[in-house]
């Protein structure tokens, strides 16, 4: 599968911050869902982890960074509601900010995310970093 290296200097990579993720979170909430943090320190850790990965993991490219955002924000339960959707929207917006498009039918994406969580069993976690990276990689291309 293609690799999506940072375009130039690593320092030019645009990372997400708490304000970005909070904005995405507010945008994805459905009526009746609760806005607010459940565990802010865990959310902040999830937002910081992708930066460390790109700087210290020689095999990390921009798609893997997006997978770190998706996985971390979804599983940290930093918000009261909407963590999985916030994680996905954060990942795809990170890619867009760095010149990479994610293309998949909207109706398929939501169901796919739910299935990933539903399929977690004692035998294995189907919502892991490698699975998410592969999903992103299959649907990404340079803008």
Residue frames as a rotation matrix with the C-alpha (Angstrom) as fourth column:
UNK 1
0.586 0.810 0.000 0.00
0.810 -0.586 0.000 0.00
0.000 0.000 -1.000 0.00
UNK 2
0.204 -0.532 0.822 1.23
0.399 -0.722 -0.566 3.53
0.894 0.443 0.065 -0.64
UNK 3
-0.151 -0.316 -0.937 3.09
0.972 -0.221 -0.082 5.50
-0.181 -0.923 0.340 1.98
UNK 4
0.622 0.408 0.668 2.21
0.490 -0.869 0.074 9.12
0.611 0.281 -0.740 2.63
UNK 5
-0.238 -0.822 -0.518 5.38
0.968 -0.158 -0.195 10.76
0.079 -0.548 0.833 3.86
UNK 6
0.382 0.270 -0.884 5.30
0.430 -0.899 -0.089 14.35
-0.818 -0.345 -0.460 5.13
UNK 7
0.931 0.129 0.340 5.61
0.364 -0.302 -0.881 16.68
-0.011 0.944 -0.328 2.15
UNK 8
0.389 -0.840 0.380 8.77
-0.159 -0.467 -0.870 18.46
0.908 0.278 -0.315 3.23
UNK 9
-0.694 -0.657 0.295 10.26
-0.355 -0.044 -0.934 19.16
0.627 -0.752 -0.202 6.61
UNK 10
-0.442 0.495 -0.748 8.72
0.727 0.686 0.024 17.21
0.525 -0.534 -0.663 9.46
UNK 11
-0.764 0.092 -0.639 8.22
0.449 -0.636 -0.628 20.51
-0.464 -0.766 0.445 11.26
UNK 12
-0.847 0.459 -0.267 5.80
-0.527 -0.668 0.526 21.55
0.063 0.586 0.808 8.49
UNK 13
-0.630 0.655 -0.417 3.36
0.486 0.752 0.446 18.77
0.606 0.079 -0.792 9.38
UNK 14
-0.451 0.582 0.676 0.13
-0.677 -0.717 0.165 20.26
0.581 -0.384 0.718 10.72
UNK 15
-0.834 0.140 -0.534 -0.99
0.407 0.810 -0.423 18.46
0.373 -0.570 -0.732 13.87
UNK 16
0.211 0.961 0.178 -4.32
0.288 -0.236 0.928 18.70
0.934 -0.145 -0.326 15.66
UNK 17
-0.891 -0.376 0.253 -4.66
-0.133 -0.317 -0.939 20.46
0.433 -0.871 0.233 18.98
UNK 18
-0.760 0.607 -0.232 -7.32
0.529 0.370 -0.764 20.31
-0.378 -0.703 -0.602 21.66
UNK 19
-0.370 0.634 -0.679 -9.28
-0.388 -0.770 -0.507 23.19
-0.844 0.076 0.531 20.14
UNK 20
-0.610 0.110 -0.785 -9.43
-0.763 0.187 0.619 21.41
0.214 0.976 -0.030 16.77
UNK 21
-0.856 0.234 -0.460 -10.67
0.241 0.969 0.045 18.18
0.457 -0.072 -0.887 18.30
UNK 22
-0.652 0.651 -0.388 -13.17
0.339 -0.207 -0.918 20.00
-0.678 -0.730 -0.086 20.53
UNK 23
-0.427 0.479 -0.767 -14.55
-0.759 -0.651 0.016 21.75
-0.491 0.589 0.642 17.44
UNK 24
-0.682 0.155 -0.715 -14.95
-0.455 0.676 0.580 18.42
0.573 0.720 -0.391 15.59
UNK 25
-0.882 0.333 -0.333 -16.61
0.471 0.663 -0.583 16.96
0.027 -0.671 -0.741 18.68
UNK 26
-0.523 0.709 -0.473 -19.17
-0.115 -0.609 -0.785 19.76
-0.845 -0.356 0.400 18.86
UNK 27
-0.443 0.305 -0.843 -19.93
-0.888 -0.283 0.364 19.36
-0.127 0.909 0.396 15.15
UNK 28
-0.726 0.080 -0.683 -20.61
-0.279 0.874 0.398 15.60
0.629 0.480 -0.612 15.27
UNK 29
-0.923 0.372 0.095 -22.90
0.035 0.328 -0.944 15.47
-0.382 -0.868 -0.316 18.29
UNK 30
-0.556 0.826 0.096 -26.47
0.446 0.198 0.873 14.44
0.702 0.528 -0.478 17.61
UNK 31
-0.128 0.598 0.791 -29.41
-0.632 -0.664 0.399 16.15
0.764 -0.449 0.463 19.33
UNK 32
0.852 0.512 0.107 -29.68
-0.370 0.444 0.816 14.91
0.370 -0.735 0.568 22.89
UNK 33
0.411 -0.785 -0.463 -26.03
0.727 0.589 -0.354 13.91
0.550 -0.191 0.813 23.18
UNK 34
0.898 -0.060 -0.436 -24.06
0.333 -0.557 0.761 15.54
-0.289 -0.828 -0.480 25.96
UNK 35
0.524 -0.748 0.407 -21.27
0.053 -0.449 -0.892 18.01
0.850 0.489 -0.196 25.24
UNK 36
0.659 -0.359 0.661 -18.38
-0.748 -0.404 0.526 17.83
0.078 -0.841 -0.535 27.67
UNK 37
-0.262 -0.888 -0.378 -15.37
-0.686 0.446 -0.574 15.93
0.679 0.109 -0.726 28.91
UNK 38
0.881 0.387 -0.274 -15.45
-0.115 0.735 0.668 12.61
0.459 -0.557 0.692 30.67
UNK 39
0.642 -0.752 -0.150 -11.67
0.523 0.286 0.803 12.36
-0.561 -0.594 0.577 31.13
UNK 40
0.952 -0.227 -0.206 -9.70
-0.303 -0.791 -0.532 15.33
-0.042 0.568 -0.822 29.80
UNK 41
0.122 -0.981 0.154 -6.22
-0.738 0.014 0.674 13.97
-0.664 -0.196 -0.722 30.71
UNK 42
-0.095 -0.115 0.989 -6.87
0.351 0.926 0.141 10.83
-0.931 0.361 -0.048 28.65
UNK 43
0.838 0.435 0.329 -8.07
0.471 -0.275 -0.838 12.94
-0.274 0.857 -0.436 25.73
UNK 44
0.736 -0.620 -0.271 -4.96
-0.635 -0.772 0.040 15.13
-0.233 0.143 -0.962 25.90
UNK 45
-0.152 -0.784 0.601 -2.79
-0.357 0.611 0.707 12.01
-0.921 -0.108 -0.373 25.87
UNK 46
0.228 0.342 0.912 -4.63
0.658 0.636 -0.403 10.75
-0.718 0.692 -0.080 22.80
UNK 47
0.991 0.137 -0.003 -4.06
0.097 -0.722 -0.685 14.07
-0.096 0.678 -0.728 21.02
UNK 48
0.484 -0.873 -0.066 -0.34
-0.797 -0.470 0.380 14.12
-0.363 -0.132 -0.923 21.88
UNK 49
0.258 -0.377 0.889 0.48
-0.005 0.920 0.392 10.50
-0.966 -0.106 0.236 21.04
UNK 50
0.810 0.070 0.583 0.42
0.549 0.258 -0.795 10.95
-0.206 0.964 0.170 17.23
UNK 51
0.821 -0.568 0.060 3.02
-0.522 -0.790 -0.321 13.74
0.230 0.233 -0.945 17.40
UNK 52
0.173 -0.771 0.612 5.40
-0.739 0.309 0.598 11.48
-0.651 -0.556 -0.517 19.31
UNK 53
0.481 0.062 0.874 4.78
0.296 0.927 -0.229 8.63
-0.825 0.369 0.428 16.88
UNK 54
0.959 -0.090 0.269 5.76
0.242 -0.235 -0.941 10.68
0.148 0.968 -0.204 13.84
UNK 55
0.594 -0.771 0.230 8.91
-0.769 -0.628 -0.118 12.00
0.236 -0.107 -0.966 15.50
UNK 56
-0.099 -0.698 0.710 10.13
-0.900 0.367 0.235 8.74
-0.425 -0.615 -0.664 17.03
UNK 57
0.283 0.232 0.931 8.77
0.093 0.959 -0.267 5.86
-0.954 0.162 0.250 14.90
UNK 58
-0.620 -0.633 -0.463 10.80
-0.368 -0.286 0.885 5.54
-0.693 0.719 -0.055 11.69
UNK 59
-0.859 0.343 0.381 7.98
0.510 0.643 0.571 3.54
-0.049 0.685 -0.727 10.06
UNK 60
-0.060 0.888 -0.457 5.34
0.661 -0.307 -0.685 6.19
-0.748 -0.343 -0.568 10.77
UNK 61
-0.842 -0.070 0.535 3.85
0.470 -0.582 0.663 8.19
0.265 0.810 0.523 7.90
UNK 62
-0.829 0.512 0.224 0.91
-0.543 -0.833 -0.108 10.61
0.131 -0.211 0.969 7.82
UNK 63
0.035 0.875 -0.482 -1.69
-0.466 0.441 0.767 7.85
0.884 0.198 0.423 7.45
UNK 64
-0.166 -0.140 -0.976 -0.37
0.663 0.717 -0.216 6.06
0.730 -0.683 -0.026 10.51
UNK 65
-0.991 -0.132 -0.024 -0.47
0.113 -0.717 -0.688 9.35
0.074 -0.684 0.726 12.43
UNK 66
-0.411 0.910 0.054 -4.14
-0.774 -0.380 0.507 9.68
0.481 0.166 0.861 11.42
UNK 67
0.132 0.423 -0.896 -4.74
0.099 0.894 0.437 6.13
0.986 -0.147 0.076 12.68
UNK 68
-0.697 -0.423 -0.579 -3.18
0.625 0.038 -0.780 7.14
0.352 -0.905 0.238 16.02
UNK 69
-0.867 0.452 0.211 -5.63
-0.492 -0.844 -0.212 10.06
0.082 -0.287 0.954 16.25
UNK 70
-0.072 0.905 -0.420 -8.58
-0.624 0.287 0.727 7.84
0.778 0.314 0.544 15.31
UNK 71
0.015 0.020 -1.000 -7.70
0.437 0.899 0.024 5.07
0.899 -0.437 0.005 17.75
UNK 72
-0.805 -0.474 -0.356 -6.61
0.508 -0.243 -0.826 7.30
0.305 -0.846 0.437 20.62
UNK 73
-0.802 0.549 0.236 -9.54
-0.583 -0.806 -0.107 9.70
0.132 -0.223 0.966 20.59
UNK 74
0.018 0.858 -0.513 -12.06
-0.539 0.440 0.718 6.90
0.842 0.264 0.471 20.08
UNK 75
0.221 0.033 -0.975 -10.76
0.440 0.889 0.130 4.70
0.871 -0.457 0.181 22.89
UNK 76
-0.816 -0.577 0.024 -9.67
0.253 -0.395 -0.883 7.31
0.519 -0.715 0.468 25.45
UNK 77
0.107 0.958 -0.266 -13.31
0.878 0.034 0.477 8.17
0.466 -0.284 -0.838 26.19
UNK 78
-0.834 -0.521 -0.181 -12.26
0.549 -0.759 -0.350 11.76
0.045 -0.391 0.919 26.76
UNK 79
-0.723 0.665 0.189 -15.76
-0.579 -0.732 0.359 12.99
0.377 0.150 0.914 25.95
UNK 80
-0.439 0.671 0.598 -19.08
-0.521 0.352 -0.778 11.99
-0.732 -0.653 0.195 27.46
UNK 81
0.529 0.659 0.534 -20.59
0.187 0.523 -0.831 11.18
-0.828 0.540 0.153 24.03
UNK 82
0.977 0.078 -0.200 -19.42
-0.169 -0.296 -0.940 10.88
-0.133 0.952 -0.276 20.42
UNK 83
0.273 -0.956 0.107 -15.87
-0.431 -0.022 0.902 9.58
-0.860 -0.293 -0.418 20.93
UNK 84
-0.060 -0.307 0.950 -15.79
0.596 0.752 0.281 7.19
-0.801 0.583 0.137 17.96
UNK 85
0.664 0.363 0.653 -17.12
0.746 -0.377 -0.549 9.76
0.047 0.852 -0.521 15.50
UNK 86
0.900 -0.398 -0.176 -14.85
-0.337 -0.893 0.298 12.46
-0.276 -0.209 -0.938 16.92
UNK 87
0.092 -0.908 0.408 -11.87
-0.070 0.403 0.913 10.14
-0.993 -0.113 -0.027 16.47
UNK 88
0.065 -0.003 0.998 -12.73
0.887 0.458 -0.057 9.39
-0.457 0.889 0.033 12.87
UNK 89
0.878 0.317 0.359 -13.45
0.451 -0.799 -0.398 13.03
0.160 0.511 -0.844 11.96
UNK 90
0.690 -0.703 -0.173 -10.21
-0.389 -0.562 0.730 14.11
-0.611 -0.437 -0.661 13.66
UNK 91
-0.069 -0.743 0.665 -8.22
0.324 0.614 0.720 11.54
-0.944 0.265 0.198 11.67
UNK 92
0.204 0.190 0.960 -9.68
0.971 0.087 -0.223 12.51
-0.126 0.978 -0.167 8.31
UNK 93
0.987 0.127 0.095 -9.29
0.136 -0.986 -0.097 16.22
0.082 0.109 -0.991 9.01
UNK 94
0.369 -0.929 -0.031 -5.66
-0.187 -0.107 0.976 15.70
-0.910 -0.355 -0.213 10.01
UNK 95
-0.150 -0.406 0.901 -5.14
0.761 0.535 0.368 14.05
-0.631 0.741 0.229 6.63
UNK 96
0.605 0.469 0.643 -6.87
0.779 -0.514 -0.358 16.91
0.163 0.718 -0.677 4.80
UNK 97
0.917 -0.290 -0.272 -4.78
-0.132 -0.868 0.478 19.50
-0.375 -0.403 -0.835 6.66
UNK 98
-0.007 -0.994 0.112 -1.71
-0.316 0.109 0.942 17.71
-0.949 -0.029 -0.315 5.29
UNK 99
-0.289 -0.116 -0.950 -2.84
-0.913 -0.264 0.310 17.31
-0.287 0.957 -0.030 1.67
UNK 100
-0.995 -0.024 -0.101 -4.37
-0.050 0.962 0.268 13.82
0.091 0.272 -0.958 1.78
UNK 101
-0.248 0.969 -0.008 -8.00
-0.930 -0.236 0.281 13.06
0.270 0.077 0.960 0.93
UNK 102
-0.875 0.163 0.455 -10.06
-0.053 0.903 -0.426 10.25
-0.481 -0.397 -0.782 2.44
UNK 103
-0.434 0.740 -0.514 -12.81
-0.887 -0.250 0.388 9.01
0.159 0.625 0.765 0.14
UNK 104
-0.936 0.328 -0.128 -15.51
0.339 0.937 -0.080 6.55
0.093 -0.119 -0.989 1.16
UNK 105
-0.238 0.924 0.298 -19.32
0.165 -0.264 0.950 6.73
0.957 0.276 -0.090 1.03
UNK 106
-0.533 0.048 0.845 -20.70
-0.708 -0.572 -0.414 8.49
0.463 -0.819 0.338 4.12
UNK 107
0.512 0.840 0.178 -23.33
-0.812 0.406 0.420 5.83
0.280 -0.360 0.890 4.75
UNK 108
0.620 -0.327 -0.714 -20.70
0.155 0.942 -0.297 3.10
0.769 0.073 0.635 4.81
UNK 109
-0.363 -0.883 0.298 -18.29
-0.132 -0.268 -0.954 4.86
0.922 -0.386 -0.019 7.16
UNK 110
-0.152 0.359 0.921 -20.58
-0.954 -0.298 -0.041 5.09
0.260 -0.884 0.388 10.20
UNK 111
0.859 0.513 -0.013 -21.63
-0.499 0.842 0.206 1.47
0.117 -0.171 0.978 9.98
UNK 112
0.400 -0.796 -0.454 -18.02
0.155 0.547 -0.823 0.36
0.903 0.259 0.342 9.46
UNK 113
-0.473 -0.584 0.660 -16.92
-0.515 -0.425 -0.744 2.15
0.715 -0.692 -0.099 12.64
UNK 114
0.234 0.649 0.724 -19.72
-0.972 0.177 0.155 0.59
-0.028 -0.740 0.672 14.68
UNK 115
0.898 0.103 -0.428 -18.89
-0.197 0.963 -0.181 -2.88
0.393 0.247 0.885 13.32
UNK 116
-0.052 -0.991 -0.120 -15.26
-0.109 0.125 -0.986 -2.49
0.993 -0.038 -0.115 14.32
UNK 117
-0.539 -0.093 0.837 -16.31
-0.805 -0.236 -0.545 -1.94
0.248 -0.967 0.052 17.92
UNK 118
0.497 0.829 0.256 -19.05
-0.864 0.499 0.061 -4.60
-0.077 -0.252 0.965 17.84
UNK 119
0.737 -0.213 -0.642 -16.61
-0.180 0.853 -0.490 -7.23
0.652 0.476 0.590 16.58
UNK 120
-0.311 -0.827 0.469 -14.30
-0.780 -0.060 -0.623 -6.92
0.543 -0.560 -0.626 19.58
UNK 121
0.771 0.498 -0.397 -14.22
-0.223 0.795 0.564 -10.26
0.597 -0.346 0.724 21.33
UNK 122
0.776 -0.507 0.374 -12.13
-0.300 0.225 0.927 -12.10
-0.554 -0.832 0.022 23.86
UNK 123
0.520 -0.577 0.630 -10.14
0.740 0.672 0.004 -13.46
-0.426 0.464 0.777 20.90
UNK 124
-0.485 -0.786 0.383 -9.14
0.873 -0.408 0.268 -10.07
-0.055 0.464 0.884 19.59
UNK 125
0.025 0.369 -0.929 -9.58
0.247 -0.903 -0.352 -6.35
-0.969 -0.221 -0.113 19.31
UNK 126
0.074 0.071 0.995 -10.75
0.988 0.131 -0.082 -5.41
-0.136 0.989 -0.060 15.83
UNK 127
0.923 0.176 0.341 -10.49
0.219 -0.972 -0.089 -1.70
0.316 0.157 -0.936 16.62
UNK 128
0.441 -0.841 -0.314 -6.72
0.578 -0.002 0.816 -1.65
-0.687 -0.542 0.485 16.84
UNK 129
0.162 -0.458 -0.874 -4.18
-0.342 -0.857 0.386 0.68
-0.926 0.236 -0.295 15.30
UNK 130
-0.815 -0.554 0.170 -3.20
-0.064 0.378 0.924 -1.64
-0.576 0.742 -0.344 12.43
UNK 131
-0.268 0.809 0.524 -6.81
0.907 0.395 -0.145 -2.24
-0.324 0.436 -0.839 11.37
UNK 132
0.616 0.527 -0.586 -7.55
0.375 -0.850 -0.370 1.49
-0.693 0.008 -0.721 11.39
UNK 133
-0.203 -0.779 -0.593 -4.36
-0.390 -0.492 0.779 2.28
-0.898 0.389 -0.204 9.49
UNK 134
-0.831 -0.109 0.546 -5.28
0.372 0.621 0.690 -0.24
-0.414 0.776 -0.476 6.78
UNK 135
0.207 0.964 0.168 -8.79
0.895 -0.117 -0.430 1.21
-0.395 0.239 -0.887 6.44
UNK 136
0.537 -0.047 -0.842 -7.40
-0.065 -0.998 0.014 4.72
-0.841 0.047 -0.539 6.08
UNK 137
-0.490 -0.858 -0.154 -4.69
-0.263 -0.023 0.964 3.64
-0.831 0.513 -0.215 3.66
UNK 138
-0.539 0.348 0.767 -7.23
0.739 0.632 0.232 1.94
-0.404 0.692 -0.598 1.35
UNK 139
0.447 0.861 0.241 -9.25
0.889 -0.399 -0.225 5.14
-0.097 0.315 -0.944 1.04
UNK 140
0.472 -0.341 -0.813 -6.52
0.133 -0.884 0.448 7.83
-0.872 -0.320 -0.371 0.93
UNK 141
0.256 -0.526 0.811 -4.84
0.959 0.036 -0.279 9.68
0.118 0.850 0.514 -1.90
UNK 142
-0.694 -0.557 -0.456 -2.91
0.585 -0.806 0.093 12.91
-0.419 -0.202 0.885 -2.27
UNK 143
0.361 0.866 -0.346 -5.27
0.497 -0.493 -0.714 15.86
-0.789 0.086 -0.609 -2.80
